[in-house]
Amino acid sequence: MNQKPSSYSWWRDAPPLVRRHYRRCVVISVAMCGVGMALSLIDLVELIGPRWTKVFAGVWILSMPVLLYVVLKPYKRLMKRIEAVDYKLCTECGYQLTGLSGQTDCPECGTACDIEEVEAMWRAFRPKIAARRQ
């Protein structure tokens, strides 16, 4: 089993594209928790009545799986896309670098990319995908 070096930091080592997906997930999750906490502090029974309080709470609870789907779907799609283009995906914007070779700039965002380094970074970031392909 591979051990991570002592200086390993998921946040620092993750490509910017993945960090943006992660930040979006955190923001939406914190917002939903905040809504839940605010609702627990408000006496909804007096405000809108017992019947509507149950309906409102049920809708909020049922929205959690939908929220998880909305948050995780783009991340899973990104991971599949990385594998589909053989790990040649710009780490900044997600542009496919499949036709390019060597040291080049991303045609989409202009970020300087070394195709081999980009491929190595994605392979190091997603060892499960790399192991599955071999």
Buried (B, 14 or more C-beta within 10 A) or exposed (E): EEEEEEEEEEEEBBBEBBBBBBEBBEEBBEEBEEEEEEEEEEEBEEEEEEEEBEEBBEEEEEEEEEBBEEBEEEBEEBBEEBBEBBBBBBBBBBBBBEEBEEEBEBBEEEBEBEBEEBBEBBBEBBEEBBEEEE
